[in-house]
Amino acid sequence: MSYRLLLDLEVVEFIAALPRRVQIQLRRRLGELQSSPERFADYQEPDPTGRLLHVHVHCGFALYYWEDFADRHVKVLRIRRADI
């Protein structure tokens, strides 16, 4: 099943500020997330509206996303350094 990957502007800016090597790793994972979003959810957290977001931890970063099945979108709403 094909999804469209949508990134929040803050996510784009966050990734752009990272070293090139990390950008490549995260972009590769975002492409994989687009193909199979259900495969990468490590846990879930509610957003401020109560909607459950999937969280995937990769290379020390937590990616918060929502799989919008009806619209066939994977919406990456936030990225931050993962707690260690």
Stockholm file with secondary structure:
# STOCKHOLM 1.0

chainA/1-84         MSYRLLLDLEVVEFIAALPRRVQIQLRRRLGELQSSPERFADYQEPDPTGRLLHVHVHCGFALYYWEDFADRHVKVLRIRRADI
#=GR chainA/1-84 SS CCCEEEECHHHHHHHHTSCHHHHHHHHHHHHHHHHCGGGSCCEEEECTTSCEEEEEEETTEEEEEEEETTTTEEEEEEEEECCC
#=GC SS_cons        CCCEEEECHHHHHHHHTSCHHHHHHHHHHHHHHHHCGGGSCCEEEECTTSCEEEEEEETTEEEEEEEETTTTEEEEEEEEECCC
//
